[in-house]
Amino acid sequence: MKFVRMENLKTGMRLARPIYSKSGVLLFERDSQLSSSAIESVKNFGLLGIYILEPAEPLPPMSDEDKEFERFQTMMVASIQDELERIINTKHSKNILNVATQIIRSYGHVENKINFYQNLRSRDDFVSRHSLNVAMLCVLMSHILNLPRDEQQRLVFAALVHDIGRLKSKNEAIFDVTADQELKDALYRETTSAYDIIEEVFATEGPMIKRICNQALRVQKDKEDGKEETIPMDRMVIGSKILLVANVYDEKTAMNLSGESESEVKAIKEFLDHPEIYDKDVVNALIASINILFPGVSVELSTGEKALVLTENVFNILQPTVLCFKDNSILDMSLKANNDIYVMDIMKTLDNRYIMDTDKLKNLTGGTENA
């Protein structure tokens, strides 16, 4: 599965993920082949791009839970978009408590890891979709960390409004991770300058919600700028630590205009490599909440080999037990003798699975398997 920008879509490409309307109605099913009229319809949605299956890639499994996850995202985005615009325009909130309650009700009591799929985004709803993802990740982690309900709700409020200053921004750094430093600095100022609105909107909760947002984005900006001095971790409230991890994770793994996003493994590795920035308990809560290196995922090892994950390692996510493709040997990286071997990244083709639809491959290559 790969992300393809709108201008690069071609007829015959197959959808890797379903596309829903804002009301949650299924418009295009997975594995649908794009026709010229379908491409025009999709372009009218204003999306940055869509996820496409590789030519020889079989349709990956998708449970009812996964489909409901995508449907939930699509339906919630419109509500969040309307509410953020209302807050910007009127300095009042009408439905944010209802939105937060729906997110907490749906994902605040999940006992098993979920597949956290990145959603499709357009320029118009990029900020609201990001805010939703961050809020959902915050809820999942706060449940693992046993945050009291009032703190969990306050955290979700912060997640929903932390980027409200970007809603009307024309700064290309929102969509382009390779934007120059001047644009990134300007975007940070736009983002934080809107935080005064938070105090007006949330009354008694405002100062703490503003503090959660300010601390998280300040630490993230200092890290990106290479500053060694930032807010010490022991001075950060727990909500800020959670929001920081959720925000960075979604920014790194979401679609953007610069090309391929980072893999989930790369994002997790970044967190684990910088425990002075990202709280260890919070990172472990993220790992405990979403599927990353689960059985069936194909990976690249630090040795340069390719392998298939057989079982997860609950103590060190980057050292699972795998089946090596080269000689079909089983490698348990949790063993002391293999401590210097770890997963470098997820394979970027075939939806991370070592499976090929040979019949489809033959059809595409005119019947020659080695073409």
N, C-alpha and C positions, 0 to 999 in steps of 0.2 A: 504494500500500500504506500502511496506517495501523494504528497500535496502538489497540485497543479494549479497555477494561477489562471485566472479567467481567460486571459489573452492567449494562453497556450492550449486550451481545450480543443479536442478534435473529435469528429464523429467516430463512433465505434468504441470510444473509451467507456469503461464500465465503472459505475459508482461503487465505491467501497463502503459508503455510509448512506443511510437514508436521508432524504431532505424533507423537512416538515414545514408547513406554513406557520405563521405566527400564532394561529389558533390551535396548533397541534395536529392538523390534518396532514396525513402522509401524501406528499406530492410525487416523490420519486423513490422507488424501492431500491434496495441494494442490488447490485449486479445488473441494474438496468443499463442498456447501451445508450450512449448519448447520440441523438439524432441532431440535425442542424436546428430543428425547431426547439428541441429540448435545451440545447446550448443557449439559444436566444432567451428562452424562458428563465434559465438559471442566471444568465447575465442580468436580467431585469431585477433580480433580487439584490444586486449590488454587492455580492460576495467577493472577497479577495481571491477566492479560489475554492476548490473542492478536493476531497480525497478520492483518488482513483486507484483501481486495482492494477497490478502489473499484468502484462498480456497473458502470461502463463500461470497466473496466480489463482488458485481456487478461492471461492468465497469463504472467508473465515467465519467461524461460528459466532452467533450473536444471540444471547439469551433474551427472554422477555424482559428481564431486569435491565439489560443493556439498552433495549429499545425504549423502555420507559424512562431511562436516564436521559436519552437524547430528546425524547418528547417533553420531559419536564424542563430541560434547559430551554428549549424553543419557546414554550409557553411562558416561562418566568421572565424571559428577557424583555418582552414587551411591557410587562408591569414595572420592571426595574427602570427601563428607559423613561417611561411616563413619570415615574416618581422622582427620578433624578432631575428631569427637566422642570418638574413642578417646584422642587426645592431651589433650583437655580433662579427660576423666574419669580417665585413668590416668597421665598424664605420660609416656607411652611411645608410640613409633611402631612400627607393624608393616608397613605397606604403602606408606609415602610414597615410598620409593626406587623401588618398582615403578611407582607412579603417575607420578612425575617421568620415569622412563625411557620410559614409553609416550608421554608428551607430546613428549619430545625426539625419540624415534624417528619419530613421525608428522609433526612440524612443525619439527624442528631441522635439516632438510637440504632445505627447499623452495627451488627455484631460481627459481620464478615467483611473481608476486603472487597472492594468493588473495582470494576474496570472504569477508570476515570478517563473517558474519551474527551479529547479536545473538540470543541464545537466549531461550526462554520461561522465566519465573521465577515461583516461588511464594514465599510468605513463609518456608516451611520450608527451601527450598534456595537462597534468594537469595544468601547468603554464599558457599556452595560453588560456585555457578554463576559468580559474580563472580570468585572465586579461580581457577577453571579458565580463564576468558577472559584474566585478567591473566597467568597462567602461559603460555598459548599465545602471547600477544603478546610476552612476554619472550623466549620461545624464538625466535620469528621474528626479532626485532630482534637478539638476541645472535648469531644465525647471520650476519646481514648484517655485523655488527661484528667477526666472527671471534673471539669470545670463546673461550678455551681450554675444553675439556670440563668440567674441574673447576669453573671459574667459572660456566659455564652451568648446571650441575647445582645449585650453591649458590644461584644466582639463582632457579631454578625452585622450590626448597624455600622460599625467602623469599616468592615470589609465592603459593604455596599456603597459607602460614600467616600472611600479613601481616594478615589480618582475623579471625584466630581468636578474638579477644576479643569479636567481634560475634556469634558463633555462637549464644549463649544469651541475647543481649540482647533486651530488649523495647522498645528505643528506636526510635521511629517515624522518626527521621532516617535510618535505614538505607534505607528505601524512599521517603522523601519529601524531595526536594531543597529544598523550600521550608520545611522545619522551622526553628523559631526558633533563635537563637544558643545559648541555654542547652542545648537538646537536642543541638546539634552539638558543643558543648564537652564535654558529658557522654559522648557517643559516642566522641570522640577519647580521653578518659581511659580508657574501657573498653577501647578497642582497644590502646592502648600498655601498659596495665597488665598485659596478658596476655603481653607479650614475654619476661618472665622464664622462662616455660615453655619457650621456644625453646632457651635455654641448657641446660636439663635434657634435652630430647628429642634434641638434635643433638650432644651431647658436644663434640668438638673443633671442629666447624663452628659450634656455637651462637653464640659471640660475633660472628662475622662476619655470620651470617644475621640476628641481632638488629640489628646495625648497619645493614645494608641496609634493613630494615623501618623502623627508627627514623628514619633520615635522610630516606627518601622521604616518610613521612607527616608528619614535622615540617615539611619544606619546603612540602608541599601545604597543611597547616593554616595556616602563616604567610601563604601566598599568599591563601588564602580569607579570612583575617582582615585582610588589607590591611597586614600588617607589612612594612616595607621591609627590616628586618634579619632575615636568616635564615642558614642554613648556606651559606657561600660555595661556589660550584660546584666550585672547585678542591680543596675539602676533602671532597667527596662521592666515594665509591667508584663505579665504573662501574655496579655492580649497582643502586645506589640511583637513579642517573640513569635507568636503563632501567625500573625498577619504578615510579618516579614517573610517567613518561609513559604506561606501560601502565595504571596504576591510574586516572589522570585520564581517559584516553581511554575506558575502559570505563564509568566512572561517568557521564560526560557523554552517552554514546550509548546506554546501556542503558534498558530500560523502567523506569518508576517510577510511583508513585501520584499524582504531581503533574500528569500530563498528558503532552504530547509531550516526548520526549527531544531533545537537541541533535543536529543532523546531523553526519556525519563531517567535513564541510567546516568547520563552526563549531569543532569540536574542534581540527582541524589549524591553523586560523587563530589560535586561542588560543595554541597552541604557538609558532607562527612570530612572533607579536606580542610574545612574552616570552622572548627568547633568554637573558636573565639568569637565568631560572628553569629553562627546559627546554633541555637540551643540544642544540645544533644537529645534531651527528652522530647522536644518538639519535633525534631527530625525523625526520631524513632516512632513518634505518633503518626507522622505522615506515612512512613514505611509500613506501619501496621494497618493503615486505612485503605491503601490502594494497591492493586496488583501491578508489579513492575517486572520482576524476574520470576515469573510463574512457570510451571511445567509446560513445555511446548514452545517456549521462546528460543529463538536462535541467537547466539551471541558471539562476539569476538573476544578472545582471551588476551591477557597481557603477554602470552607466549607467541601471539600471532595466529594461533589456531582458531578454527570455527567449531562451535559446539552447540548442542541442544540441551536446554535445562531440563533435568529430570525431577529434581526436588529442590525446594527453596531452603535457604539457610536462615533460620530465624534469628541467629545471633550475628550474622554478618551477611547482609543482602548481596554483597558483591562476590561472595564465595559459595555459590550453590554447588550441588552435584550435577555434573553434566555428562553427556555422551559426546565424545570427540569424533568429528566427522572423518578425520584422517585415517583412523584405524579402528573405529567403533569401540574404543576403550572407554571405560567409565572413570571419571576423575572426580573425586570428592575433595573439594577445595577447603573443607572444614578441617581436614586432617593436618596435623602439625607439619608433616613432610611437604605439604602443598601450600603452606601459608604465604609463599611469595607469588602465588598465581591468583589472579582475580579477573573479573569481567571488566573489560575496557569499555564495551558499548554493545548495544543491540544491533543486529544485522539490519540494514536499511532496506532490504527488499523482501518480497514474498511475505509481507505482513509478519515478519519475524519468525516464520515457520519454515522448516526444511521440507516443504511439500511442493510438488509441481504437478499441475494438471497436464499430463503428457498428451492426452487426446487433443486438448486445446492448443498445446504447443505445436503438435504436428499440423493441425489445420492452419495455424498462423505462419508456419514455415514451409508450407507446401508439401508436407509429408515427410520431411527429412529431419530426424531427431537432432542431428548435430549441426543444423544450420545456424 
